[in-house]
């Protein structure tokens, strides 16, 4: 079993406060946590937010949801993760997610964990070539690799984005990727008002009748409403 660590903050530059924006009357992060709790291979979930006053609202939301919450540096997210893992007893393996992905696919989470365990990798990820919709990103990471990164990473980019140090040192760390064929270049994450409107429309259409709607349900809805589809631009 694997601990999920979900990073969240209120100070998004493009869409401030997005993680608590309401969808169907509930905070966006609450809907994501509900989806992630369906994963069979997760032992627990903790939200890693900052110690800044503006993120008090996230901590309060976690308390209402019965979700664990660890608070650490705002910009040094790598140190925040290291602190969250230490507070959780340093589990062998953890799952890294971000709170701007409310359409997270719990079945993909389980697949990624299973692939990680089978491969013996230090990090298993789904972003190779962005073959899955952006917003279904998953990273399964060995805590020992993350702690090494926390000790040694010096560049701000490596500390702000958590795992780049591991990707950049493939001579030390074993990486394994999951890809999808054919690829789906869709955009299911929330960075802009347009993204939020799309996700809100998906929930409005699918959630009332089927709270556990799947990625296949989203694809079927997109096929019915092609004018609502957002395409992810490759980095």
C-alpha positions in Angstrom: 0.0 0.0 0.0 1.1 3.5 -0.9 0.6 6.9 0.8 -0.7 9.6 -1.6 0.7 13.1 -1.1 -1.4 15.8 -2.8 0.3 19.2 -3.1 -2.0 22.2 -2.9 -1.8 26.0 -2.5 -4.1 29.0 -2.8 -1.6 31.3 -4.5 -1.8 29.9 -8.1 -0.6 32.7 -10.4 -3.1 32.1 -13.2 -6.1 31.1 -11.2 -5.7 32.0 -7.5 -7.7 29.9 -5.1 -8.6 27.4 -7.7 -8.3 24.3 -5.4 -11.2 25.6 -3.3 -13.3 26.9 -6.1 -16.8 25.2 -5.9 -18.0 22.6 -8.3 -21.5 21.5 -7.7 -21.3 23.3 -4.4 -18.1 21.5 -3.2 -14.5 22.6 -3.2 -12.6 21.3 -6.2 -10.0 19.6 -4.0 -12.8 17.7 -2.2 -14.0 16.1 -5.4 -10.4 15.1 -6.3 -9.9 13.5 -2.9 -13.2 11.6 -3.3 -12.0 10.2 -6.6 -8.5 9.3 -5.2 -10.0 7.4 -2.2 -11.4 4.9 -4.7 -7.9 3.7 -5.5 -7.4 0.2 -4.0 -3.6 0.5 -3.7 -3.6 3.7 -1.6 -3.2 3.3 2.2 -4.0 6.9 3.0 -3.8 10.5 1.7 -2.3 13.6 3.0 -2.5 17.1 1.6 0.8 19.0 1.6 0.2 22.7 1.7 2.2 25.7 2.9 2.5 27.3 6.3 1.4 30.7 4.9 -1.8 32.2 6.3 -3.5 32.2 2.9 -3.4 28.4 3.0 -5.2 28.2 6.3 -8.4 27.6 4.3 -6.9 24.5 2.7 -6.0 23.1 6.1 -9.5 23.8 7.3 -11.0 22.1 4.3 -8.8 19.0 5.0 -10.1 18.9 8.5 -13.7 19.0 7.3 -12.9 16.1 4.8 -11.1 14.0 7.4 -7.9 14.2 5.3 -4.5 14.5 6.7 -2.7 17.8 6.2 1.0 18.7 6.4 2.2 22.3 6.2 5.7 23.4 5.1 7.5 26.0 2.9 5.5 27.7 0.2 8.2 27.7 -2.5 10.4 24.8 -1.4 7.9 22.1 -2.3 10.6 19.4 -2.2 11.2 20.3 1.5 7.4 20.3 2.1 7.2 16.7 0.7 10.1 15.6 2.7 8.4 17.0 5.8 5.1 15.3 5.0 6.8 12.0 4.5 8.7 12.2 7.7 5.6 13.2 9.6 3.9 10.1 8.1 6.6 7.8 9.3 8.6 7.7 6.1 6.7 5.1 4.2 8.7 3.2 1.6 6.8 4.5 -1.4 4.5 7.4 -2.0 2.3 8.8 -4.8 2.7 12.4 -5.8 -0.2 14.3 -7.2 -1.2 18.0 -7.6 -4.5 19.5 -6.5 -5.3 21.0 -9.9 -6.4 17.6 -11.4 -10.0 17.0 -10.2 -10.6 14.3 -12.9 -7.8 12.1 -11.5 -8.3 8.5 -12.5 -8.0 6.1 -9.6 -7.7 3.1 -11.9 -4.6 4.7 -13.5 -3.2 5.3 -10.0 -3.6 1.6 -9.2 -2.0 0.6 -12.5 1.0 3.0 -11.9 1.6 1.6 -8.4 1.4 -2.0 -9.7 3.8 -1.2 -12.6 6.2 0.6 -10.1 6.3 -2.4 -7.8 6.8 -4.8 -10.7 9.6 -2.7 -12.2 11.6 -2.0 -9.0 12.0 1.6 -10.2 12.8 4.6 -8.0 10.2 6.6 -9.9 7.3 5.5 -12.1 5.5 8.2 -14.1 2.8 8.7 -16.7 3.9 12.0 -18.4 6.3 10.4 -21.0 5.2 12.1 -24.2 2.0 13.2 -22.5 0.0 10.2 -24.0 -2.6 10.4 -21.2 -4.8 13.5 -20.9 -3.0 16.3 -19.0 -4.6 16.0 -15.5 -4.1 12.3 -15.1 -0.5 12.8 -14.2 0.8 10.2 -11.6 4.2 9.8 -10.1 5.0 6.9 -7.8 8.3 7.5 -5.9 10.5 5.7 -3.5 10.8 7.8 -0.4 14.6 7.1 -0.2 15.0 8.8 -3.7 13.0 11.8 -2.6 15.0 12.2 0.6 18.2 12.1 -1.4 16.8 14.8 -3.7 15.9 16.9 -0.6 19.4 16.6 0.7 21.2 17.4 -2.5 19.0 19.5 -4.8 20.2 23.1 -5.0 18.5 24.7 -8.0 15.2 26.5 -7.2 13.5 24.6 -10.1 14.4 21.3 -8.6 13.0 22.3 -5.2 9.9 24.0 -6.5 8.9 21.1 -8.7 9.8 18.2 -6.3 11.1 15.4 -8.7 13.4 17.0 -11.4 16.5 16.1 -9.4 15.5 12.4 -9.7 14.8 12.7 -13.5 18.1 14.5 -14.0 20.2 11.8 -12.3 19.2 8.7 -14.2 22.6 7.3 -13.5 21.6 7.0 -9.9 17.8 6.4 -10.0 15.8 3.9 -12.0 12.9 5.4 -13.9 9.9 3.6 -15.4 7.1 5.1 -17.5 3.6 4.2 -18.5 2.3 5.4 -21.8 -1.0 5.1 -23.7 -1.4 4.0 -27.3 -3.0 5.7 -29.0 -2.3 8.9 -27.1 -5.0 11.3 -25.9 -3.9 14.9 -26.1 -6.7 16.2 -24.1 -6.5 18.8 -21.3 -8.2 17.7 -18.1 -6.2 19.9 -15.7 -7.2 23.3 -14.2 -4.8 26.2 -14.8 -7.1 28.7 -16.4 -10.8 29.8 -16.2 -11.4 27.9 -19.4 -10.0 24.7 -17.8 -12.2 25.2 -14.8 -15.3 25.7 -16.9 -14.5 22.5 -18.7 -14.1 20.5 -15.5 -17.3 22.0 -14.1 -19.2 21.0 -17.2 -17.9 17.4 -16.9 -19.0 17.2 -13.3 -22.3 18.8 -14.0 -23.1 16.3 -16.7 -21.7 13.1 -15.1 -21.5 13.3 -11.4 -25.2 13.6 -10.3 -26.1 10.3 -12.0 -22.7 8.5 -11.6 -20.4 10.0 -8.9 -17.7 7.4 -9.7 -17.7 8.3 -13.4 -14.6 7.1 -15.2 -12.2 8.4 -17.9 -14.2 6.4 -20.4 -17.3 8.3 -19.3 -15.5 11.6 -19.9 -14.4 10.5 -23.3 -18.0 9.5 -24.2 -19.2 12.9 -23.0 -16.5 14.7 -25.1 -17.6 12.7 -28.2 -21.1 14.0 -27.6 -20.0 17.6 -27.0 -16.9 18.1 -29.2 -17.2 21.8 -29.0 -16.2 21.6 -25.3 -13.0 19.6 -25.8 -9.8 21.2 -24.7 -6.5 20.0 -26.4 -3.3 20.0 -24.4 -0.4 21.7 -26.1 2.7 19.5 -25.7 5.6 21.1 -23.7 
